[in-house]
């Protein structure tokens, strides 16, 4: 199976040895489609930092580049230097630089970097072009942004600070992506903006994730999924069809690649890619 555009996949670091062994199996299955890279998430306040480090270095040694998420939450300049030196020495050449989700009741990041743009600027100043820097984009607006225009401006600031490329929050409305890209281009920013893709396999989890991150589930889709009840096969079938059509529409619109949020499961993404190819 192959596509004419690059694909990449996101994992989260498992908490148990059994989970880690399962992750390696899923990694091997996804590796077969020749992805551009794998990314590994990073818990708020560094709660999974060491697991992220261990996971990303191990995966990077298995033949496909890996990219750790690096969050501003609780991060100091000294810890960033220490961490990036460790990644550089291990052969990591790509970083996903994020502000990170603020823990409940936290008024700031609790570190030396207030915004992702500050982190990107710092990495560029200290490491030049050692790392390719990925940042986040929000086609349906960041949930904490006061308005869409401000959110576009914040994204442009990240790009000008030295980001190479962006990966979006997941969405199910291709028009939102097209509109976001158009607005960014009209402001003179030309970095690639790769759509983030979330396969649909569990309705309650999807609703919970979406409510937390501000991703919209269109009413027509939510109603179809809710009507499935506990019929997991029907949910998976509807989800695969909807997300495959979305991906095809995005690629036809000129999307430069696809980044799958796997939730550490290979099969849903592979099924979509099989349909696309």
N, C-alpha and C positions, 0 to 999 in steps of 0.2 A: 504494500500500500504506500502511495506517495502523493504529495501535493506539490504544486508549483510554488508555494510560499512556505516559509519556515513555520514550524510549530514549536511550542515549548510547554512545559508542564510544571505545576506547583505542587509541592508536598509540604506537610507539616511534620516536625520531628516527633517520632513516636515516644511515648512515655515508658514503654516496657520492651523487654528483649523480644517477646513474641511479636509485638507491633513492629519492631525494627526488622525482624526477619521477613515479615509480611511485606514491609515497604520495599525491601530488596527484590522480592518477587515481582511486585508491581513495577518497579523501576526497570527490571529486565524486560518485561512485556512492552513497556512504552519505549524503551531504547530501540526496539526493533523497527520503529517507524522513523528512525534517524532524526530525532528532535534537535533543535538548535541548542537548547540548554534545559536544565532543570533548575527551578528555584526552590528555596527552603525557607519557610516563614520563621518569624522571630517573635516570641511572646512579649506582651507589654511589660515594660520595666526590666526586660532581659530575663523573664521567668523561664524561658527555654533556651537561653543563650548557648550554654555549653552543648546541649543536644543539637542545636542548629550547627554549631561549629563542627562537631564530630560527624554529623550527617552529611553536610555539604562537602567536607574534605573526602570522606569515604566515597560518596557518589562521584565526585570529580575524578577519582582514581579509576573509575569503571568505564572510562572511554567517552563520556559525553560531558561537556563543561557544566559546572554547577554554579549557581549564584545565590549567596546568602542574602536574606533580607537584613537590612540594618536600620534600626529605628532610632528616633531622637529621644524616646522616652527613657529617662534616667541615664542618658549617655553624656559623658564628658569628653573633652578634646583628648585627654590622655588615654581614655579607654578606646576611643576610635582609632588612635594611632596604634595602640597595642594590638587591637583586633585586626586592623587592616594589614599590619606587618605580618601577622600570623597567616592571614589569607594569602597575601602576596607570596610568602615563602612556601606555601603549600600549592602554588600554581593556580590559584583562583584569580580570574581576570574580569569578572563581572559582578557588580553589586546592585541590589535593588534598594535604593535609598528612600526611606519613608519617614514621615513624621511619626506615624504609629497612632493607634487608638488610645486616647486619653482614658485612664482608669476613672471610674465614677468618682466624682467629687474633686478631681484633680484639676486645678486651675491652669497649670502649665505642664511642660514636659518633664520638669524635675531634673533637667540636665543643662548642658551648655548650648544646646541647639533648640531654638523655638520652632522653626519650620524646616521642612525637608530641603528647601532652597538653601538654608544655612549649612546643612550637612553636605549638600552637593558642592557648594562653594568651598567648604573646608577641604573636602577630599581632593578637589581639583587643585587647590593651592598647594597641598602637601604631596600629592602623588601624580600630578600632571595627567598623562594619558595611560597610566598603569592599568586602570580599571575602566571598563565600559559601565556607565551609570544609567540604570533604569529608574524611572520615577512613576508615580501613580497619576492617573487621569480619571476624571469623574464625568462621563457624558451626561448623567442625570443630576449633576451638581453634588459637590461634597455636602454631606448632611449638616455640617457646621458652618457652611458658607452663608453669608447674609443674602446673597443674590447671585445669579448666574454670571453677570458681568464681572463681579469681584472674583469669582472662582476661576474664570478664564484668565484674568490678570495674574492670579496666584500661580496658575500653571505656566504662563509665559515666563514668570520670574524664575521658576525652577529650570525651565529650558535654558534661559539666558545664563543661569548660574553654572551651567556646564553639563546638563543632562544630555545623554546621547539618544535616548528613546524613552517612550512612555508605554505603560501597560494599563489598560483601563480597569475600573471596577466592572464586574459583570452586569449585564443588562439583557433585556429581551425585546428591545425596540431598536431596530436598526436606524430609524430616523434620528434617534437621540445621538447615536455615534456620528452619523453624517453631519448633523448640525454642529456638534462639538468640533469636529475636524474643520469644518468650514469656518467657524468663528476663529479658531486658532490660526488658520492659514491667512485669514484676512488681516490678522495682526502681525503678519510677517514671520511666523514661527513655522519652520518646515521639518521639525524632527518627526520621525515615524511614530505613529500612535497605534499600538497593537490592541485589538479588542480582547478583553478578558472574557472567557467563556465558562459558564457554570452548567455542566450537565444536570439534568433533573432526575433524581431517583427517589427522593423522600420529601413529601410535601411539607410536613411540619418543620423539618430542618430548614428547608428553603425559605419558608415564611419567617422563621426566626432570624436567619442570616440576613435576609433582605430588610427586615425591620431595623436591624442593628446598623446596617451600613448604608441605608438609604436607597437601595436598589429597588426599582419598581417592578412588581409582577403585574402585567396588564390584567384588567378585570376579566377579560375573556379567557385568559390562560388560568388564572386562579380558580375560576368557576369550573372549568374542565377538570382541573386537578382535584379540586375538592369533591367533585361528583364521583371520583374513583373510589372514595372511601379507603379501605385497606387493601385494595387490589394493586399490589406493588407491580405486577407485570403490566397492567394497563397504564399506571403512572409512568413506568419506564418507557413504554411504547410511545405515549404522547410526548414525553420529554425528549426522546430521541428525535422524533419527527420535527418538533418545534425548533429545537436547537440546531439540527442539521439545516433546516430551511434558513434560520437566522445566519448561520455561518456562510452558507452559499450566497446569501444576499450581501453580507459584509464583504466577502471576497470579490463579488461582482462590482461592488462599489469602490474597490481599490484598496481594501485593508491589506497592510503589508505582512500580515501573519496572523496566527491565532495562539492565544495563551490560555491553556486549560487549567482551571482550578479543580484538581482531581479529588480532593479529600482523601488522598492516598488510595484511590481505586483506579485501576487502569481501564477496566472494561467499558465504562460509560463513554470515556473519551475515544477509545479505540473504535467503538461502534459508530460514533459520529464520523470519525475520520474515514472509516470504511465506506460509509454512505457517500461522503464527499468525493472520494477517489474513484 
